[in-house]
Amino acid sequence: MNWNMWVRQIHRWLSIIFTATVVANFVAMGFGEPPAWVVYSPLLPLFLLLFTGLYMFALPYVSKPRGEQW
C-alpha cells in the first residue's frame, strides 16, 4: 500500500474510535458527572482526524494531474 492508502485507512479507523469515544461520553453522562478523562477522550482522535482530513482534502490540489506528462 502506498502512503495515500495508509492515510485513508488511518482516517477510517480514527473515525470509528472518535465515534466510540463520543458514544462513551454520552453514556457516562447518563450515569452522572463523568470523569475528566472521559470528557476529553474524543479530542485526540478529533485532532488526528483533522490532520488526516486536511491532508486528503489538499492532496488533489497539490498533486500533479494524472493526464499531464512531464
Contacts in CASP RR format, 6 or more apart in sequence:
PFRMAT RR
TARGET T0000
AUTHOR 0000-0000-0000
METHOD contacts of the structure
MODEL  1
MNWNMWVRQIHRWLSIIFTATVVANFVAMGFGEPPAWVVYSPLLPLFLLL
FTGLYMFALPYVSKPRGEQW
1 9 0 8 1.000
4 56 0 8 1.000
4 59 0 8 1.000
7 52 0 8 1.000
7 55 0 8 1.000
7 56 0 8 1.000
8 56 0 8 1.000
10 48 0 8 1.000
10 52 0 8 1.000
11 49 0 8 1.000
11 52 0 8 1.000
11 53 0 8 1.000
11 56 0 8 1.000
14 45 0 8 1.000
14 48 0 8 1.000
14 49 0 8 1.000
14 52 0 8 1.000
15 45 0 8 1.000
15 49 0 8 1.000
17 45 0 8 1.000
18 42 0 8 1.000
18 45 0 8 1.000
18 46 0 8 1.000
18 49 0 8 1.000
21 41 0 8 1.000
21 42 0 8 1.000
21 45 0 8 1.000
22 42 0 8 1.000
24 38 0 8 1.000
24 41 0 8 1.000
25 34 0 8 1.000
25 38 0 8 1.000
25 39 0 8 1.000
25 41 0 8 1.000
25 42 0 8 1.000
28 34 0 8 1.000
28 35 0 8 1.000
28 38 0 8 1.000
64 70 0 8 1.000
END
